[in-house]
């Protein structure tokens, strides 16, 4: 009789199964406390590891905050935004007039793009990267100046700066970058953003900032505090596990923040406001998410090492690896095994981005990819 996924893991034991499939013997199944408070998504017949979601959220505290917000759901949210803005401002070390709430950071990217580059303005960015700003802005007449990543698959900062011209309205950086997961050297990116902000606006997408392991790595919010022409986007979708609730924010000096606020379309909602406030105060869940992400990422990396598949050093909740075959082909093969992996990221069409899931989900990914490559 064919076992279900969960039965297979129970019979094999999660810890030994992970060790067998490339995981670490130090990885253990969740405790009952963790199961109750951190709400890991249940193992499904189709395992989705293609969207960089945090499988452990929202936490119990966030869920309770959302439930308690039901009585306020008849109210428009803008009268309640300030309480969340104050918490974010305190976290980022800026006044509240520097904060723009958005429906996920993606809305922030889109409105910045059309605010500054519509009707023929230029955006310069590396490729591949997170595309939302550029693809949305093109619809409104923006021109995109793509700069290939350098030989180390980093943003080519010297080439980007060289291409700035009188029509350049924004320079977009995603750091750590999606899909590579790579982090730019701290001093190099800080010097670059400070220099370029004297010529045009720099947009720093820091969706994965919380996953950075390098001590004291600076956010470009430090340049916002100096009054520079820098916009930083952050999100509660990733480490806080609120991707489905849609809450993010921009940080910019007041004159830029006010201009961006005028373009907000989706706005927030009462559930997002209360979930966001609970998330920012839930330090236990924050630390748990980082710990589990690291365990899952290391398990994937060990499996890739065992298979001789190279990968980039990730500072995010995914791994970008050389699949040595077209990623569309690999995606179809993995789908037959019940696993969704990341989409193609041209020009690296033989590279695959795999998100960290629960330890159960990662065990099945490790098993499936091992079967394909051995």
DATADA-V386201 format. One record per residue. RES is the residue in three letters. SS is DSSP state (H for helix, E for strand, C for the rest). Layout:
res/ss
RES/SS
RES/SS
This chain:
res/ss
UNK/C
UNK/C
UNK/C
UNK/C
UNK/H
UNK/H
UNK/H
UNK/H
UNK/H
UNK/H
UNK/H
UNK/H
UNK/C
UNK/H
UNK/H
UNK/H
UNK/H
UNK/H
UNK/H
UNK/H
UNK/C
UNK/C
UNK/C
UNK/C
UNK/C
UNK/C
UNK/C
UNK/C
UNK/C
UNK/C
UNK/C
UNK/H
UNK/H
UNK/H
UNK/H
UNK/H
UNK/H
UNK/H
UNK/C
UNK/C
UNK/C
UNK/C
UNK/C
UNK/C
UNK/C
UNK/C
UNK/E
UNK/E
UNK/C
UNK/C
UNK/C
UNK/C
UNK/C
UNK/C
UNK/C
UNK/C
UNK/C
UNK/C
UNK/C
UNK/H
UNK/H
UNK/H
UNK/H
UNK/H
UNK/H
UNK/H
UNK/H
UNK/H
UNK/C
UNK/H
UNK/H
UNK/H
UNK/C
UNK/C
UNK/C
UNK/C
UNK/H
UNK/H
UNK/H
UNK/C
UNK/H
UNK/H
UNK/H
UNK/H
UNK/H
UNK/H
UNK/H
UNK/H
UNK/H
UNK/H
UNK/H
UNK/H
UNK/C
UNK/C
UNK/C
UNK/H
UNK/H
UNK/H
UNK/E
UNK/E
UNK/E
UNK/E
UNK/C
UNK/H
UNK/H
UNK/H
UNK/H
UNK/H
UNK/H
UNK/H
UNK/H
UNK/H
UNK/H
UNK/H
UNK/H
UNK/H
UNK/H
UNK/C
UNK/C
UNK/C
UNK/C
UNK/E
UNK/E
UNK/E
UNK/E
UNK/E
UNK/E
UNK/C
UNK/C
UNK/C
UNK/C
UNK/H
UNK/H
UNK/H
UNK/H
UNK/H
UNK/H
UNK/H
UNK/H
UNK/C
UNK/C
UNK/C
UNK/E
UNK/E
UNK/E
UNK/E
UNK/E
UNK/E
UNK/C
UNK/C
UNK/C
UNK/C
UNK/C
UNK/C
UNK/C
UNK/C
UNK/H
UNK/H
UNK/H
UNK/H
UNK/H
UNK/H
UNK/C
UNK/C
UNK/C
UNK/C
UNK/C
UNK/E
UNK/E
UNK/E
UNK/E
UNK/E
UNK/E
UNK/E
UNK/C
UNK/C
UNK/C
UNK/C
UNK/C
UNK/C
UNK/C
UNK/C
UNK/C
UNK/C
UNK/C
UNK/H
UNK/H
UNK/H
UNK/H
UNK/H
UNK/H
UNK/H
UNK/H
UNK/H
UNK/H
UNK/H
UNK/C
UNK/C
UNK/C
UNK/C
UNK/E
UNK/E
UNK/E
UNK/E
UNK/E
UNK/C
UNK/C
UNK/C
UNK/H
UNK/H
UNK/H
UNK/C
UNK/C
UNK/C
UNK/C
UNK/C
UNK/C
UNK/C
UNK/C
UNK/C
UNK/H
UNK/H
UNK/H
UNK/H
UNK/H
UNK/C
UNK/C
UNK/C
UNK/C
UNK/E
UNK/E
UNK/E
UNK/E
UNK/E
UNK/E
UNK/C
UNK/C
UNK/C
UNK/C
UNK/C
UNK/C
UNK/C
UNK/C
UNK/C
UNK/C
UNK/C
UNK/C
UNK/E
UNK/E
UNK/E
UNK/E
UNK/C
UNK/C
UNK/H
UNK/H
UNK/H
UNK/H
UNK/H
UNK/H
UNK/H
UNK/H
UNK/C
UNK/C
UNK/C
UNK/C
UNK/C
UNK/C
UNK/C
UNK/C
UNK/H
UNK/H
UNK/H
UNK/H
UNK/H
UNK/H
UNK/H
UNK/H
UNK/H
UNK/H
UNK/H
UNK/H
UNK/C
UNK/H
UNK/H
UNK/H
UNK/H
UNK/H
UNK/H
UNK/H
UNK/H
UNK/H
UNK/H
UNK/H
UNK/H
UNK/H
UNK/H
UNK/H
UNK/H
UNK/H
UNK/H
UNK/H
UNK/H
UNK/H
UNK/H
UNK/H
UNK/H
UNK/H
UNK/C
UNK/C
UNK/C
UNK/E
UNK/C
UNK/C
UNK/C
UNK/C
UNK/C
UNK/C
UNK/E
UNK/E
UNK/E
UNK/E
UNK/E
UNK/C
UNK/C
UNK/C
UNK/C
UNK/H
UNK/H
UNK/H
UNK/H
UNK/H
UNK/H
UNK/H
UNK/H
UNK/H
UNK/H
UNK/C
UNK/C
UNK/E
UNK/E
UNK/C
UNK/C
UNK/C
UNK/C
UNK/E
UNK/C
UNK/C
UNK/E
UNK/C
UNK/C
UNK/E
UNK/E
UNK/E
UNK/E
UNK/E
UNK/C
UNK/C
UNK/C
UNK/H
UNK/H
UNK/H
UNK/H
UNK/H
UNK/H
UNK/H
UNK/H
UNK/H
UNK/H
UNK/H
UNK/H
UNK/H
UNK/H
UNK/H
UNK/C
